[in-house]
């Protein structure tokens, strides 16, 4: 029974490639969250140290302390192996920790299963759901090994079994959350890149359409003016004057294209919102017809949609989001948990802009769940 709890860990070693698990957990493996969780796991070896202090003495106690110290060192090295994406080193350290657990078992009896919980938790990180047999095996060992060893004269190790299951579930939930956050960050980066690429294509298209004709005409007239300069000075000056007019027009066209690059429009923000919500896993119900919107309000409504959708993705934890637009109002609803505290300066900026236009802003929770932002400019339209 003692060795059975560790055999599944060792068998997985031969099947795992060197970079499995660690490569997917870079956001989890750095920062204060990893450090806090890693240090918190030291509670389990410390419980074993307490048993050594109470029940062992002399050389046996020194051996126990040395084993626990080596176990803690291997634990931090295994944690660092995740940071460095060193999968092969990680599994070697897991094997060493398992051997140390087996050596510690006859010294501290059922309390050795507290360090076993550390091993199981680490194995959950790369294996995820495939670690379930290991969790079950370690839990059963913690329960029944104290019963099957007559010299221990103890009942089932319920406390150690619960700790193993509880710790494994915490690590599983934490790593799943980290993977979900990493996926969302990657999706946002992809959406931003797609939006930037679309804007670059639009700029290229506008420059080609707006400036191409003017530059071609300037080139032709420049050649003509150069030829006429030798035979007809007045005709050459007329051509040069026309070149100046064309140059000014081309400059105006370039400025228009560049200003359009920075312009915020309602249609553009709705298109970006659809991609961002899709990437965040939020079902989007967005308008497609914007004919009723006053052109003077298009840019302001675009800013409101941008701020509202950003808040939904960052804070609401919503599964669906609806945007409704009328001639003088825009409304954003979600079924998440977002609130005024999550908006920060965003809602303040919206209120200041809308107040300056003589409009109104309504922001508050929905029953039984959700949040609504409604902005009206001009006469209030019934919902």
N, C-alpha and C positions, 0 to 999 in steps of 0.2 A: 504493500500500500504506500509506503514512504516514497519509493521511486516512481510509482505510477503517476503521482501528481506532477512530476517534472518531465516525464518522457514525451508528452505531446509538444512541449516547448522545443525539445531537442530535435524532434522529427521535422518540425517546421523549418528548422535552420537550413536543411539541405534543399528545401523547395523554394526558398525565398531568394530572389536576385539581390545583388548588393545594394541597389538604390531604392528598393521598394519601401514605401511608407514614408521615409524621411523626405523624399522629394516633394511629397504632397503636403507637408506640414511646415513649410518654412514660416508662414505667419504665426503658427502656434509656437514654434520652437525658438522664438526670439522675444525679447521684451519682458516687462515685469510680470505678465500673466504666467509665462513659463516658469520664471524664477519663483513666484509665489507658490505655484502648484508643486514645483520640485522640492522646495524647502518644506512644504507642508507634509510631504510624504515621509519626512524623517521621523514623524511621530511614531511610526510603526517600529523601526529599529530601536528607538528609545524605550519603547515598552519592553522590548526584549532585554535591553540593558538593565532595566529595573528588576527584572526577574533574576538576572545574573547577580546583581547586588544583594538580593535577598536570600537566594538559595545556594549560590556557589561561592567557593573561596579557594584560595591558594592558586595552584597552577591551572586548575580547571577554570577558575574565574578568568585568569589571564587569557587562556585560550578563547573563552567566550567573547571577551572584549575584543581580541584581535580579529575574530571572525566577523563580529558586527562592524568593526571599523573597516575591514576589507570589503564587506558588503556595501557599506555607504560609499566608499570610494568607487567601486564598480558601478553603483547606481548613478553617481554624478557623471562618470565617464560614459555610461550608456545614454544618459540624457544629452550629453554634449555630442555624442555620435549622431543623434537625431539632428542637432543643429548643423553638423558638418555633412549631413546626408551620407554618413558612412554606414551603410546597411550591414556589411560583412562584420565590421568591428562591433556593431550593436549586438548582433546575434552571438558573437563570441562572448561578449560580456554577460549576456543573458544566461549563457551556459555556465559561466563561472559563478554567477549569482545563485543559480540553481544548485550547484555543487556545495556552495557555502551554506545554503539553506538546509541541505541534507546533512551536512556535518553539524550544524547547529541544532538539528532536530532532537537528537538524544540528550543534549545538554539542557535545553530549555523546554523540551517537551512541546505541549500544544501551543506555547507562546511563540514558537518558531514560525507558526503560520502567519504571524503579522508581517515579517519580511516576505513571506510568500505572496501576500497581497500586493506588495510592491512589484514583484516580478510579473504577476498577472496583469497589473495595471499597465506596465511598460509594453507587454506583449500586445495589449489591446490596440495600441497606437498604429502599428503597421498592419495588423491582421484584421482589425475591425470586427465585422460579424463572424469571420472565420475563427476568431478567438473563443467563441462560445464553448466548444468542447474543452478547452483549457480551463476556462472559468468553472465549468461544471466539475471537472476532475479535481481541481484544487479545492473547491467547496466541499465535495464529498470526502476528500482526504482530511480536511480540517474537522469534519463532523465525526468520522468513524475511526481514524487512526488513534485518537485518545482512548476509544473504547476497546480497540483490538490489541493494544499493548498493555498487558496485565500489570507491569511495573508502574504504570502511570496512575492507575486506580482513579481515573477521572471519567466523567460522562462525556457525551458528545460536545465538541467544541463549537457551540452555537455562536458565541461572540466572534470567534475568528472566521467562521463561515460567512456570517453577515458582513463582516468587514471586507472580505474578499469580493463578495458580490457587489456591495455598495461602492467600493473603490473602482471596480471594473466599470460599473455603470457611469460613474462620474467621468472617468477618462474617455469612455466611449462618447458620452454626450459632448464633452469638451472638444474632442477632435472632430466630431461631426459638425459642430458649430463652426470650428475653425475652417473646415473644408467649405462649408456653405458661404462663409464670409469671403474666402479666397475666390470662390467661383463668382460671387457678386462683384468683387473688385475687378476681376478679369473681364467680366461682361461690361462693366462700366467703361473700362479702358477701351474695349473693342467698340462700344457705341461712340465714344469720343473720337476714336480714330476714323470710324465710318463717317461721322459728321464732318470731321476735318477734311477727309478726302472728298466728300460731296461739295463742300465749300470751295476746295481747290479746283474741282472740276467746273463749278459754276463760274468762278473767277476766270478760268482759262477760256470757257465758252463765251463769257461776256466780253472779254478783251478781244477775242477773235472776231466776234460779230460787230462790236462797236468801233473798234480801233483799226481793224484790218483794212477796211475800205479807205479810211482817211490816210493811213500810212502809205497805201498803194498810190493814192492820188498824189500825195506829197512827193513821192519818189518820181513819178512820171513828170509832174510839173517842174520839179527841180532840174531834171535833165533838159526839159524844154527851155526853162529860163536860162540855163547855161549856154545852150545853143543860140538863143535869141540875143544874148548879151553881146555877141560879136557883130550882129547885123542890124538889130532893131532894139534900141535901148528902152523905148517907151513900152513895147510889148513885153520885154523882159521884166520891167518893173511891175506891170500888171500881173504877170504870173507870180512874181515874188509876193505881191500883196495877197493874192489868192492862197498862196502857200501859208502865209501868216494866219489867215482865217481858218484854214484847215487844221493848222497846228493847234490853235486855240480850241477848236472843236474836239480834236483828239484828246487834248488835256482835260477838257470837261468830261469826256466820256470815261477816261481813266479814273477820274475822281468819283464819278458816279458808280463805277464798278467797285472801287475800293470802299466807298461809303456803304454800298450794299452789303459788303462783306461783314461789316460791323453792325448792321441794322438788325434789330430784333423784330420779328413778325409773328403774328399769331399762328399762321399756317406752319411756319418753320418750327416753332416751339411745340406745336401739337405733333408734328412728325417726329421730333426728337423725343417727346414724351412717350409716344407709342413704342419706340425702340427701347427706351430706358425702362419702362414698365415691363415690357416683355422680357428683358434681360434680368429683371429683378423677380420674375415669376408672379407678377401682379396682372390680373385680368383687366384689360383696359377697355372702357367704353367712351370713345372720343368722337366729337362731331367731325363730319366731313364737309358739310356745307357751311360756309361762313359769309354768305351773301348778305345776311341781315346785320352784320357788324358794321358800325360806322367806321369809315376809314381812319378817322381821327383817333379812334380808340384801339386800333389794331395793335400798335406797338405796346401800349400799356397793358392790354389783355395778354400779349405775348409774355411780358415780364411777370405777370401774375401767374400764368400757367407754368412758367419756368420755376418760380419760387415754390408754388404749391406742389408740383410733381416732385421736386427735389426733397421737400419735406416728407412726402408720402414714402419715397424710397428710403430715405435715411432713417426716419423715426417711427413711421406708422405701423410697421410689421403687418401691412394689409395684404389681403388676398385679391381685392378688386378695387378699382378706382374709376369714377365716372366724372367726366368734364362736360358741363352744359354751358352753351354760349348763346346769348340772345343779342339783340341790337344794342343794349346798354348794360349788360351784366355778364359775368362769368362766374361759374360755380364749380368747385372741386369737392367731391365727396369720396371718402374711403371707408372701409370697414375695419380699420386698424385701431391702434391705441394711441395715436399721436395726440398731442395737446399743445396748449399755448406755450408751455415751458420749453417744448422741443423746438419751437420756431425761432426763439432768440430774436436777433436783429431783423430777421426776415419779415415777420408780421409788422414790426415797427416801421420798417421802410415802406411796406405796402400802405399802411395807414397814412403815413406822411404824404405819399404821392397822391393817394386818392382824396385825402382831405383838401389838398391844394386844388384839386379839380372839382371840389364840391360834391364828391360822391360819398358812399358809405361802405364800410367793411364789417361783415359779420363772420365771426370765427368762433366755433364752439363744438362741443361733443354732440353726437347723435345717439338716440336710444334705439336698441340696447347697446350698440357698439358702433364706433366710427367717429369721424370728424368731418366738419364741413367748413369750407371757406367760400364766402359769397361776397363778391364785389359788384357794386352798382354805381354807375356813373350817369348822372342825369336823373330823369324821373324814375322812381322805383317801379319795377315791373313785377306784377304778382307772380309768385312761384307756381 
